[in-house]
Amino acid sequence: MSTVDLDLAVRDYAEPEVVSQSSAAITKQDSALPVELSKMFSEGLELMNHGEPAAAASYFEQIIHMLPDFADAHVALGIAYAVTGKIYPALDHLEEATSLEPDNFFAHFKLGQLQFKLHIPARGYEEMQKALDCATSMEERKLVGQLIHEQKQREEKGMARPTWNRSFSRKNLLLVAASVALPILYMFLVSAHIVH
């Protein structure tokens, strides 16, 4: 099992200097990684540590191209993408890491952390539970506990957000369709009268 410890900072600010304060440290415990890829991985981590996530992402992309089943590279790339504001690719790579290594604590932890940052707490809690199930040390359990505690505090202080987990009723769909179709129909009829 791999271990990853990355402080995920989703771009809340426009300046890259603020984002660059996010530090990264990944430890690869699998000795089967080829030397060339191991070196590239280390270089990508160094770039992340020096606040250059876009440059680091290119290293992780190359590694994944050569070794698509390397879960830690997917985690690192997901974090690099999140820091640079590429949220959907970040989610894709973090989800891929959890699929490649379902027992990878940090893959679940970082995916849950990103879900919390994106204000999708239900999925965040789901991933935190999976991270707890994968935790092998008290430190990992404390990380999850701390993050859940912070999320609960945000929820208590913030506004209630819609969950969007219910489908629209038939009545609401008809109202929306009518509000879109009527102006279009009106414009069509007006333009038809003006032309003739």
WOSUL-V224053 format. One record per residue. N is the residue number from 1. PSI is psi in whole degrees, 0 to 359 (* if undefined). Layout:
n = [N;N]
psi = [PSI;PSI]
This chain:
n = [1;2;3;4;5;6;7;8;9;10;11;12;13;14;15;16;17;18;19;20;21;22;23;24;25;26;27;28;29;30;31;32;33;34;35;36;37;38;39;40;41;42;43;44;45;46;47;48;49;50;51;52;53;54;55;56;57;58;59;60;61;62;63;64;65;66;67;68;69;70;71;72;73;74;75;76;77;78;79;80;81;82;83;84;85;86;87;88;89;90;91;92;93;94;95;96;97;98;99;100;101;102;103;104;105;106;107;108;109;110;111;112;113;114;115;116;117;118;119;120;121;122;123;124;125;126;127;128;129;130;131;132;133;134;135;136;137;138;139;140;141;142;143;144;145;146;147;148;149;150;151;152;153;154;155;156;157;158;159;160;161;162;163;164;165;166;167;168;169;170;171;172;173;174;175;176;177;178;179;180;181;182;183;184;185;186;187;188;189;190;191;192;193;194;195;196]
psi = [141;159;136;137;95;135;101;125;103;139;100;347;159;333;131;339;323;319;327;349;347;123;159;143;118;135;122;122;0;112;356;355;125;148;316;316;324;319;316;319;315;320;320;320;320;317;319;316;335;14;31;67;329;318;321;321;322;324;313;324;316;319;315;325;321;330;78;345;12;97;320;328;323;319;311;317;320;318;318;317;318;318;327;3;7;77;314;315;326;312;317;314;324;321;322;320;319;331;322;319;86;342;18;104;308;333;314;318;312;325;316;319;318;320;319;317;328;6;42;71;326;314;326;313;323;314;325;324;318;322;318;321;331;348;134;358;163;327;317;319;322;321;314;314;318;316;319;320;315;319;317;320;318;319;322;324;335;179;152;134;147;145;337;35;6;144;157;148;162;320;314;322;319;320;317;315;318;321;337;318;322;313;324;315;317;313;321;313;318;316;328;322;325;321;318;*]
